[in-house]
Amino acid sequence: MNDTNSKRDEHADGGEESDRQRTKEFTVDGVAFTTTKRELTAAQVMEIAGLDPATHYLTLVKERKQTRLANDEVIKIRDGMTFVSASTEPTPTS
């Protein structure tokens, strides 16, 4: 029997996903998260990490370069991506 499609994952919604859409891991503020999506907006990445996009922004860290992302910016998700968040709220002083 020829089983060329044996490497497919079944999803809860009943759909199948090919090997091209494997789970990708990324970190936000040092905490690991996963997705099977190929693209996410910066706001979606923050929501996955439990952050409010209305009060935070996201920065992509790649090697020694940091790029601040707009909430509606579409990111092609790659395994091992690193993000950091920052609050847009004023920091209280004592």
C-alpha positions in Angstrom: 0.0 0.0 0.0 1.3 3.4 -1.0 1.0 5.7 2.0 2.4 9.0 0.7 0.0 11.2 2.7 0.7 9.5 6.1 2.2 12.7 7.5 -0.9 14.7 8.0 -2.3 16.1 11.2 -6.0 15.9 12.0 -7.4 19.0 13.7 -10.3 19.5 16.1 -12.2 21.4 13.4 -12.1 18.3 11.2 -9.7 19.8 8.7 -6.3 18.4 7.7 -3.1 20.2 7.7 -0.1 19.3 5.5 3.5 19.1 6.6 4.0 22.6 5.3 1.9 24.0 8.2 3.6 22.4 11.1 3.4 23.9 14.6 5.8 26.8 14.9 7.2 28.0 18.3 7.9 31.6 19.1 8.6 33.5 22.3 7.1 36.7 23.7 9.0 38.1 26.7 10.8 34.8 27.1 7.6 32.7 27.3 7.1 30.1 24.5 3.9 29.9 22.5 2.9 27.8 19.4 0.8 28.3 16.3 0.0 26.5 13.1 -0.7 29.7 11.3 1.7 30.9 8.6 0.9 34.5 9.2 -0.2 36.5 12.2 -0.6 40.2 12.9 1.4 41.7 15.7 -1.9 42.2 17.6 -2.7 38.5 17.2 0.7 37.5 18.6 0.1 39.7 21.6 -3.4 38.2 22.1 -1.9 34.7 22.0 0.6 35.9 24.7 -2.3 37.3 26.8 -1.3 41.0 26.2 -3.7 43.8 25.3 -2.8 45.3 21.9 -4.5 48.5 23.0 -2.0 49.0 25.8 1.1 47.3 24.4 3.3 47.1 21.3 5.4 44.3 20.0 9.1 44.3 18.9 10.6 41.6 16.8 14.2 40.7 17.9 16.3 39.1 15.1 20.0 38.7 15.9 21.0 42.1 17.2 18.3 44.0 15.4 15.0 45.1 17.0 12.0 46.2 14.9 8.9 47.7 16.4 5.8 46.3 14.8 2.5 48.1 14.1 -0.5 46.1 15.5 -1.9 45.5 12.0 1.5 44.5 10.6 1.4 40.9 9.2 4.3 38.7 10.3 5.3 35.5 8.4 5.7 33.2 11.4 8.9 31.2 11.5 9.9 28.6 14.1 12.1 30.2 16.8 11.0 33.8 16.4 11.6 36.1 19.4 9.4 39.0 20.4 9.4 41.4 23.3 6.5 43.6 24.4 6.3 47.0 26.0 3.5 48.9 27.6 2.2 52.1 26.1 0.8 53.1 29.5 2.7 55.7 31.6 5.1 54.2 34.1 4.3 55.3 37.7 7.1 56.9 39.6 7.5 57.2 43.4 
